[in-house]
Amino acid sequence: MTTSRERLTAFGNQLIEVHIWLREELAALREDADAYLAGGARLRELRAHCVTFCTALTRHHTGEDDHAFPRIAERFPELRPVLAELRRDHALVEDSMRRLEALVAGLDGQSDPVAVRRELDGLAALMETHFVYEEKRIAAALNALRVPDWDRSRPDFLRTTDP
């Protein structure tokens, strides 16, 4: 059993765990797209996986923007420029996900399959850069936060499953 202090110091570590999970989910989505493009997967399953992944990533970023970043900015005002940059990254990721979802939705004849793979590759590169920067810049700040509400109920940005 962990103590309250152990739980509180783990928020930054939990963020890294969520990032690892999101990386794995994106890798699985890329494999599904490759399988579909090679004729070995059903389009409906690819679309469902795409929506599921994009929903999880959006939930993560929205939770950071709405809950984690304001707490960090309050406690560590010197990180406000970093948080602003991370929010800009979130908008770029959101744009990429919208393009990806539209491309996958149009795979039955409208979309170029190569464009789907290209968008997935771009999203992966963007996410990796964003995650590494975020982990280096704010994980320690998250570990230092004391947020009793987060002890009672894991916030959205730290979830890997639906509530």
One Martini backbone bead per residue (centre of mass of N, CA, C, O) as a GRO file, in nm:
protein
  163
    1MET     BB    1   0.098   0.035   0.021
    2THR     BB    2   0.046   0.368  -0.026
    3THR     BB    3   0.112   0.675   0.042
    4SER     BB    4   0.019   0.990  -0.001
    5ARG     BB    5   0.301   1.098  -0.081
    6GLU     BB    6   0.362   0.887  -0.298
    7ARG     BB    7   0.124   0.958  -0.477
    8LEU     BB    8   0.194   1.263  -0.522
    9THR     BB    9   0.489   1.207  -0.655
   10ALA     BB   10   0.362   1.048  -0.927
   11PHE     BB   11   0.247   1.232  -1.157
   12GLY     BB   12   0.490   1.247  -1.351
   13ASN     BB   13   0.516   0.941  -1.384
   14GLN     BB   14   0.230   0.902  -1.497
   15LEU     BB   15   0.268   1.069  -1.748
   16ILE     BB   16   0.479   0.883  -1.874
   17GLU     BB   17   0.296   0.633  -1.884
   18VAL     BB   18   0.088   0.759  -2.075
   19HIS     BB   19   0.282   0.812  -2.306
   20ILE     BB   20   0.355   0.521  -2.354
   21TRP     BB   21   0.069   0.428  -2.420
   22LEU     BB   22   0.024   0.622  -2.661
   23ARG     BB   23   0.255   0.513  -2.830
   24GLU     BB   24   0.143   0.224  -2.850
   25GLU     BB   25  -0.127   0.300  -2.982
   26LEU     BB   26  -0.002   0.428  -3.234
   27ALA     BB   27   0.150   0.180  -3.329
   28ALA     BB   28  -0.108   0.009  -3.367
   29LEU     BB   29  -0.240   0.197  -3.573
   30ARG     BB   30  -0.015   0.174  -3.784
   31GLU     BB   31  -0.049  -0.131  -3.822
   32ASP     BB   32  -0.343  -0.119  -3.916
   33ALA     BB   33  -0.290   0.056  -4.162
   34ASP     BB   34  -0.093  -0.134  -4.301
   35ALA     BB   35  -0.288  -0.373  -4.317
   36TYR     BB   36  -0.497  -0.234  -4.490
   37LEU     BB   37  -0.307  -0.147  -4.726
   38ALA     BB   38  -0.242  -0.474  -4.764
   39GLY     BB   39  -0.538  -0.623  -4.720
   40GLY     BB   40  -0.563  -0.728  -4.383
   41ALA     BB   41  -0.797  -0.516  -4.305
   42ARG     BB   42  -1.061  -0.357  -4.168
   43LEU     BB   43  -1.200  -0.051  -4.194
   44ARG     BB   44  -1.374  -0.040  -3.938
   45GLU     BB   45  -1.140  -0.099  -3.741
   46LEU     BB   46  -0.964   0.139  -3.815
   47ARG     BB   47  -1.167   0.359  -3.747
   48ALA     BB   48  -1.210   0.282  -3.450
   49HIS     BB   49  -0.915   0.313  -3.363
   50CYS     BB   50  -0.884   0.608  -3.441
   51VAL     BB   51  -1.103   0.723  -3.256
   52THR     BB   52  -0.994   0.612  -2.991
   53PHE     BB   53  -0.720   0.746  -2.997
   54CYS     BB   54  -0.809   1.043  -3.037
   55THR     BB   55  -0.976   1.055  -2.778
   56ALA     BB   56  -0.746   0.998  -2.576
   57LEU     BB   57  -0.561   1.235  -2.659
   58THR     BB   58  -0.766   1.458  -2.608
   59ARG     BB   59  -0.816   1.399  -2.310
   60HIS     BB   60  -0.529   1.450  -2.222
   61HIS     BB   61  -0.496   1.746  -2.323
   62THR     BB   62  -0.745   1.867  -2.187
   63GLY     BB   63  -0.656   1.797  -1.898
   64GLU     BB   64  -0.408   1.968  -1.902
   65ASP     BB   65  -0.531   2.244  -1.979
   66ASP     BB   66  -0.763   2.241  -1.739
   67HIS     BB   67  -0.571   2.123  -1.485
   68ALA     BB   68  -0.258   2.099  -1.479
   69PHE     BB   69  -0.152   2.373  -1.585
   70PRO     BB   70  -0.282   2.561  -1.374
   71ARG     BB   71  -0.134   2.432  -1.132
   72ILE     BB   72   0.151   2.482  -1.229
   73ALA     BB   73   0.131   2.793  -1.271
   74GLU     BB   74   0.070   2.854  -0.974
   75ARG     BB   75   0.335   2.711  -0.850
   76PHE     BB   76   0.507   2.766  -1.148
   77PRO     BB   77   0.544   3.053  -1.313
   78GLU     BB   78   0.808   2.986  -1.485
   79LEU     BB   79   0.627   2.773  -1.674
   80ARG     BB   80   0.433   2.933  -1.862
   81PRO     BB   81   0.584   2.922  -2.138
   82VAL     BB   82   0.577   2.615  -2.159
   83LEU     BB   83   0.267   2.582  -2.148
   84ALA     BB   84   0.212   2.746  -2.403
   85GLU     BB   85   0.366   2.557  -2.591
   86LEU     BB   86   0.201   2.302  -2.530
   87ARG     BB   87  -0.067   2.417  -2.631
   88ARG     BB   88   0.026   2.454  -2.921
   89ASP     BB   89   0.077   2.157  -2.968
   90HIS     BB   90  -0.212   2.063  -2.924
   91ALA     BB   91  -0.320   2.204  -3.177
   92LEU     BB   92  -0.145   2.047  -3.381
   93VAL     BB   93  -0.247   1.768  -3.305
   94GLU     BB   94  -0.545   1.821  -3.363
   95ASP     BB   95  -0.511   1.878  -3.662
   96SER     BB   96  -0.393   1.602  -3.735
   97MET     BB   97  -0.633   1.432  -3.635
   98ARG     BB   98  -0.842   1.551  -3.826
   99ARG     BB   99  -0.704   1.461  -4.083
  100LEU     BB  100  -0.694   1.162  -4.019
  101GLU     BB  101  -0.997   1.110  -3.986
  102ALA     BB  102  -1.070   1.201  -4.272
  103LEU     BB  103  -0.896   0.998  -4.424
  104VAL     BB  104  -1.017   0.739  -4.300
  105ALA     BB  105  -1.312   0.801  -4.384
  106GLY     BB  106  -1.205   0.811  -4.708
  107LEU     BB  107  -1.092   0.510  -4.784
  108ASP     BB  108  -1.337   0.410  -4.985
  109GLY     BB  109  -1.212   0.642  -5.228
  110GLN     BB  110  -1.095   0.937  -5.156
  111SER     BB  111  -0.842   0.852  -5.022
  112ASP     BB  112  -0.505   0.843  -4.983
  113PRO     BB  113  -0.322   0.601  -4.838
  114VAL     BB  114  -0.053   0.760  -4.818
  115ALA     BB  115  -0.171   0.996  -4.651
  116VAL     BB  116  -0.222   0.837  -4.398
  117ARG     BB  117   0.069   0.758  -4.338
  118ARG     BB  118   0.182   1.044  -4.334
  119GLU     BB  119   0.007   1.147  -4.098
  120LEU     BB  120   0.103   0.939  -3.892
  121ASP     BB  121   0.401   1.019  -3.903
  122GLY     BB  122   0.358   1.314  -3.818
  123LEU     BB  123   0.217   1.258  -3.550
  124ALA     BB  124   0.446   1.095  -3.422
  125ALA     BB  125   0.659   1.320  -3.429
  126LEU     BB  126   0.502   1.529  -3.269
  127MET     BB  127   0.453   1.362  -3.014
  128GLU     BB  128   0.744   1.301  -2.939
  129THR     BB  129   0.841   1.588  -2.903
  130HIS     BB  130   0.630   1.670  -2.697
  131PHE     BB  131   0.677   1.454  -2.478
  132VAL     BB  132   0.973   1.508  -2.419
  133TYR     BB  133   0.943   1.801  -2.339
  134GLU     BB  134   0.734   1.761  -2.114
  135GLU     BB  135   0.897   1.568  -1.937
  136LYS     BB  136   1.141   1.762  -1.891
  137ARG     BB  137   0.964   2.024  -1.786
  138ILE     BB  138   0.702   1.887  -1.585
  139ALA     BB  139   0.735   1.628  -1.411
  140ALA     BB  140   0.857   1.751  -1.153
  141ALA     BB  141   0.620   1.940  -1.094
  142LEU     BB  142   0.410   1.718  -1.062
  143ASN     BB  143   0.555   1.573  -0.826
  144ALA     BB  144   0.521   1.844  -0.635
  145LEU     BB  145   0.229   1.817  -0.625
  146ARG     BB  146  -0.073   1.897  -0.431
  147VAL     BB  147  -0.372   1.696  -0.512
  148PRO     BB  148  -0.632   1.557  -0.362
  149ASP     BB  149  -0.827   1.504  -0.600
  150TRP     BB  150  -0.623   1.307  -0.748
  151ASP     BB  151  -0.638   1.084  -0.530
  152ARG     BB  152  -0.948   1.016  -0.560
  153SER     BB  153  -0.927   1.104  -0.881
  154ARG     BB  154  -0.820   1.046  -1.173
  155PRO     BB  155  -0.722   1.234  -1.409
  156ASP     BB  156  -0.753   1.248  -1.746
  157PHE     BB  157  -0.437   1.285  -1.810
  158LEU     BB  158  -0.399   0.986  -1.635
  159ARG     BB  159  -0.553   0.812  -1.843
  160THR     BB  160  -0.607   0.474  -2.009
  161THR     BB  161  -0.912   0.483  -1.940
  162ASP     BB  162  -1.221   0.482  -1.889
  163PRO     BB  163  -1.429   0.591  -1.627
   0.00000   0.00000   0.00000
